[in-house]
Amino acid sequence: MSTGSAAVSTTYLELSQEDGAAHKFYEVTVDDLVVTVRYGRIGADGQTQTTTFATTEKARAAAAKKVGEKVRKGYAPAVPGQRAPRAVTRRQVASAPSTARSAAPVLWRFRTGSAAFGIHVDDDRCWVGNQSGDVYTLDHEGGVLARFSLPDGVKCLVADDFWIYAGCDDGKVYDLSSKLPFAAYDIAADVDIFWLDIHEGVLDVSDRDGRLTVIDHEDEHQWARRSQGEQAWMVRADDRAVYHGHSRGVTAYAPDGGRELWHTPTKGGVLFGWQEGDVVYAGTAHRAVQRLSKATGAIEATYACDSAVYSCATSPGGRFVFAGDASSSVYCFDQDGTRLWKLGTGDGSALSMQYHDERLYLVTTDGSLVCVDASEAAVSAAQQGTVPVARDVKLAAALPTYAPATEVSAVASVAQAPTGAIVVECVQEAGKVRVHVVSDGYDQSLNVQFPRAIRQPGARYVVQALHQAAGGFYRVRGDIQRLL
């Protein structure tokens, strides 16, 4: 729909497919020399980008081009407010004071300002994502490195080899692996996301209704299953299966086609999940973590806590099992289920956690990323009442901040791109825009997983690196530039 005077005109478009695969709007306003683009999920404020042009004619031409591109992708004129917004469930969690006699040996904490569910820790850095849409990266000593500002609350952070993804309440999954985040997946509007996992570029989404939805590397629906329960907070995936935890237990499905492999009832509804090797762990509302065999679903061990378990994790190989409960306590168990210790966090309940190099990293109900010294010596000292003075991490004055990109920088030639850059091209195939490799040394018949927001038929791009996934496609690593 187009409105406005001769000086100011606005075109509002929506894309809302019947199968729920898309539910978003795109609005372009021309005000003399200024073109303002606003876009996002229907019902939300969305993101805004503003560009100033040299003449009114150039501004109008640029706006017309943007509208034309969206119309060719299926957007149509609409009236704002007529379609209902996407359903979003904010996880409501209670957090009571800890009943532990001793405090955990907290080395440092970083307060993000909003309850945090997203966490990922690797050899290089720590990631935390909160319900305000902020994702921060820190080093292992608590130095804040950068901030990603995403359009909506972060449900979870997951890693798939090198790639880091943030699943958000706007129904998009953002790839945070490059300097600028890109929307890599757009989840159906009728899916109220609770959790997600990604394995070899295939996205698995669990939702409020107990469904499991699987989306491939081209952001296309593959299959969906409704489990026996609801409130599906857990999904983990590997080569063998997708493990789906919900109010009635854990169900395993074959990754190709979704055939049910096994179902195991658990002690209470599943609130969190973790996996290691041949086993999967389910943290439950009935005050326990249970270890299940990936092969059969048999319960191999139970780790008893004193309150509902919000999160769990293990050391490599499952040597130690950790849990965070609704009463702001963290636990450590031996692999056979023997409780070794229980300590208070002092920072609310751990909504997610991860163990790395004798440290336990927690993200909590009060929005903190907390680093706990989980070494035997530190825990023994804490049980005797001796803990380090926790350092409160502060934001740097000039912290780099990155928002999702819908455009990329351009280079005039491959010679101007970074050394070793690879050329890829967008092509039209059976009504869909695909991306293939142009440079020598690659299988040019394979698709390249590539941000949909910047795909234009005939356009060429240079990328820093390509990696072939087991599913028979290439994944981009590093920054992307448009080749002029």
N, C-alpha and C positions, 0 to 999 in steps of 0.2 A: 504494500500500500504506500502511495506517495502523497505527502501533504506539504503544506508550507506556502510561503509567498514567493515572489520572483527572486527575492534576495536570499531567502532561506528555504531550503527544501529538504524533506526527509523521506527516505524509502525504507520501509520496514518489511522484512521477509522472515519466514519461518520454514523449518524443515522438521516435520513431525510424521514419521512413517508409521503405518498401521501396525507393523510388527514390533514397534518400540525401539528400533535400532538407532533412531536419532530423534532428538527432541530439543531443538535449539533455534535461536533467532539470530538475525544479522540486520543491523540498522546503519544506514549511511546518511549523514546530514551534511549538506553543503551550505556554508554561510560565507558568502563572498569568496575570499581566498582560502578559507579553512575547510578541510574535509575531516569530519569526525566519524569514526567507525566504532560502533558498540556491538558486542557479540557475547554469547554465552548460552547457558541453558534457559529454557523458557521459564519465566517466573522469577528469575534472579536478575540482579543489576548488571551482571556481566562485566567484561573488561572494556576499556575505552582506549583508542589510539587516535591521535590528532596529528594531521599533516597540513602545513601551510604551503601554498603554491604561488608562483610568480604572478599569474593572472587568473581571473575568474574562469576563463575558458578552460585553462589547464586543470583547475580544480574540478569543474563539472565533468570533464573528460575522464579524469581519474576515478571520480565517483561512479560514473556510468560503467567503466571497465570493471570495478569491483562488484557492482550489482549484477552485471552480465555473467561474471564468473560464477557467482552463487546460483543464479537462475539455471545455468547449465548443469550445476550439480544437484538440482532438484528443489532448491528453495522456491517459495512462491509468496506473493504478496499476502499479508495477513493484517489483522487488527490486534494490537497489543492488548493482552489481558483476557482474550477469549478462550485460550487453551489453558488447562490447569497445569501448574508447575509440577516438576518431578517430585516423587515422594522421597523424603530424606528422613531417616531415623538417626537421631543423635543418641548414642549409647548412654543411658542414665545409670550411673554407678554410685553406690554409697561407699564411703571410706571412713571406717571407725579408727580410733587411736589403737596403736599396737599394744598387745598384751605381753610382748616379749620383755624379758627382764633386762636385756642389754641392747644397746644401740649398735647398728651396723657401722663398720669402719668406713665411713664415707670419705673419699679423697677430695672430690669436688662435685659441685652441682651447678647446673645452668638452668635458670628459670625462663621459660619461653612465654609465660603470660596467659596460657590457655591449656586446658587438659590435653594430654598428649597420648596418642596411641601408636604412632609410627616410630620405629627404631630400626636401624641397621648399623652394624659395626663390622669393619673389615680391618685389614692390616694398616691401612692408610688413615682412616678417619671414622668419625662417629656421625650418624645422621639422626635427627629428631624432627618429627612432623606433628603439628598440633591442630586443634579444631578451628583455629583462626586462619588456616591455610599457609602457615609459615613452616618452612623446612630449613633448619640450620645444619651446617656441617662444622664439626670441631675436630681438633686433633686429640690424641689420647690423653693429653695433659690438660684439656679443657680450653685450649685456645680457639676462639670462634673464627672460622675461616670465611664463610659466606652465608648468604640467606637467599632462598628461593621464595618468592611471593606468589602463591597459587590462588586461583579464584575462589576456592571453597575449602571447607574443613578436610583435613587429611585423615582418612580412615586407617591406612596402614602404609608402611614402606616395605618393599620386598626387593630382593636381589636375584638376578638371573645371570650368573657368571659376572661379567664386568658391569652389566647394566643395572641401574637402580631405578625403581618405579615408585610413584606415589599414587595411590588410589584415593580419589577425592569425592566429596559429596555432590559435586556437579555432574557426576556420571562419567568423568574422564579419568584416564590413567596417564600420568605424565612421565615421560622419560627424562630423568635428571642426570644422565650420564655425560652430557656436554655442558658447555658454559650456559647456554640458553635452553630451558626446558621446552619440550614439545609434547603436544597431546598425541600419544601413541595409540590409544584405544578409546572408543566412545561406546559406553555400555548402554544397553536398551533402557528406555525411560521407565519401563515397568519393573525394573530390577532395583530394589532398594538395597544398595551394597552394604554388606556387613564386613566382609573380608575378601582378600584375593591373594592368589599366588601366581607366579609366572614360571614356566619351565620350558626352556628351549624356544622362547618366543610365543608360546601358547598360554593364553590368559584363562585362569579358572576363577570364577566369581561365586561366592556364597552370599545369600541374601536373607532378608527378614522372613520370607515365606518358607524357608527351608529348601530353596532351589539351589542347584548347581548349574551354572551356565558356562560354557566353554567357547572361547573366541580365538580364532587363529591369528597368525602374524599379519594377515591382510585386514584385520579388524572385522572379520566376517564370522557370523554365528555358525558354530559347528554342531553342537548338541546341548540339550538341557535335560536335567532330571529333577524331579521333586522327591525329596527324601521323606522318610516316615515322620520326621519331626519338623519343627519350625525354628526360628531364631538361630540361623546357621552362622555361628561366629568363627568356625574353623574351616580352613581349606589348606591343604598341603599337597604338593605334587612331585612325582619323580617319574622315571622311565616306565615303572610298572603300573602305577595307578594314581588316581586322584582321591585323597582321603578327606572326607567331608564330615565335619562334626556339627551336631545340631541338638535340639532338645531331647531327642530320643537315643543319642549315642553317636557312633561313628560308622559311616558307610564308605566302602571303597568301590570305585568304579574304574573300569578299563579306560585308559586315556583315549583310545580310538573307538568312538561310538558310544561309550557310556554304559556298557553292560555292567550290572551289579556283580561284584566279585564276592563281597561278604558284608554283613552288617553285625555290629556288636553293640548291645545296650551298655551304657556306662552308669556309674554312680552319679546320677544327676545330669542335667543338661551340660553340654560342652561349651565352655566359654573361651577356650584358647587351645591352640595346637602347636606342636613342635615335631620335627622328625630328625632321625639320625639313622643312617645305614638301613638296617632291616626292621626298624621299629618306628612307631609313631606314638607321641605322647598327647594325652587329652587332659587339660585342666578342667575340672568340673565344678558345678555349683554346689555339689554335695561334699565339699571340703576334701578333695583328693585330686591327685594327678594319677592317671592310669597309663601304663605302658602296654601297647598292643603290637602284636606281630603283624608286619605288613603282609606276610604271606597268607595268614589264616584269619586274622582279626582276633586271635586268642589273647586274653588279658594275661600278661606275664608278670606284672608287678603293680602294686598300689602304693602310693606315697601319700600318707595321711597328713592333712593340715588341720588347722583349728577354725578355719573360716572358708567361705567360697573362694575358689582359686581363679584369679583374674588372668594370670599369665604363668608360663613355665618355659624353661630352657634347660640345656645340658652342656656339660663340657664335652670336648671331642670324644666321640665313641660312646657317649652316655655314661662315662665313669662317675660323674656326679650329676644329680638332677636338682634343679632349682625351681622354686615356686614363689609367686607373690600372691597374697590373699587380700580379702576385702577389709582387713583390719591393719593395713599398713605394715605387715610383717613380710620378711623374706625367709625362705627355708633352704636348707641344703640336705640332700639325702644321698646315701650310698646307692649304687645301682640296684641293690637287692631290696630297697625300701626302708632301710634303717635311717631314721632322722639323725643327722649329725649336729645341726644347729638351727635356731630360730632367732632372728634379730629384727629390731624395729628400724624402719627406714627413716623416720623423722620427716618425710616429704610426701606423705600420702601413700595410697596404694599403687602398686606397680601394675599398670595396664598392659605393658609389654616389657620384655626383657631379652637380653642376650649376653652370653658369657664369651669373653675373649681374653686369652693370655692372663689368667688368674685374676681377672676383674669381672665383676658383674655389673652390667649397665642396665639401668631401669628408666622407663618413662612413666610418669605418675599422674594421679588425679589432679595434683596442683600444678601440672604443666612443667615439671622439672625433668631434666636429664640428669641422672644421678650415677656417679661412678663409685662403686663399692670395691674395696680391696678384698677379694675373696681368697687370698692366699691362706694357707693353714696357720701361719704365724699371726697374721693380722686378725683372723677370726678368733683364735685362741686368746689374744690380748683383749679383744672386744668383749668376750665372755667374762673376762676378769675385770671389766670396767674401763679399760684403756683403749681409747679410740683417737685417731688423728683429728686435728682441727680441720673441719671441712672448709674448703675454699669456695667462695661464691664467685662464679665466673661472670664477668661483665662484658657487655657488647663493646666492640671497638667503635671509635668515633666515626670512622669512615668505612663501614662494613659494605663490601660489594653485595648488591642485591639484584637478583635476576628474576624477571617475570616471563611467563610463557610467550613464545614467539610464533607469529603467523607468517613472518617474512624472514629472509636471511640476507646477509651481506652478499655483495656480488664481486666477482673478479672478471677481468677482461679476457684472461686466457689461463690455460693450465700452468703456464710458466710462472704466473703470479701467485699461484696457489702454493701451499706448503709442499715441500719435497715429498715425492711419493704419492701425491694425491691421485685419487681414482675417479674417473668420470662415469656418471650414471645418467640415464635418460628416462623421462616419463613418456610412456606410449599408451595409445588407446587400444584396448583389447576387449572385444565383446561388450562394449558399452562401459567398461571400467578402465580407470587410469592405473596402469601398473608401472613399475620401475625396474629397468634392467641395466646390467653393467655394459659399458661401452669399451672400457680399457681392456687391453690384451691380458691374457693370463687367467681369465675368469670364465665360468660357464655362463654364457650370455642368455641361455634359455631359462635360468632361474630368476625368480622375482627377488627384489630387494625390499625388505621391510623399511618403510619410509614414511615420514609424517604426512598425513593426508592434507593438512592445512596448506602445504606449499606445493602440492602436486599440480602441475599444469602440462597438458599434452604438448610434446615437442620440446619442453624445457630440459636443459642439461644442468647438472650440478657436479661439484667436486666434493668428495668426502675424504677424510683422513685415512680410514681403514675399513675393510669389509671382512666379516667372519662368517663362514658357512655354518648354519645350524643343522642339527640332526634331521630336522623336518624337511630339508631340501630347499633352503632359501638363504639369502645373505642378510646379515644384520650390520647396520652402520655403526661404526665406533668413531667418536670424535665429532668435530664441528662440520657443518654443512654450509657450502657457499654456492650461490647461483652463478652459472657460467654464462656470461654475456655473449 
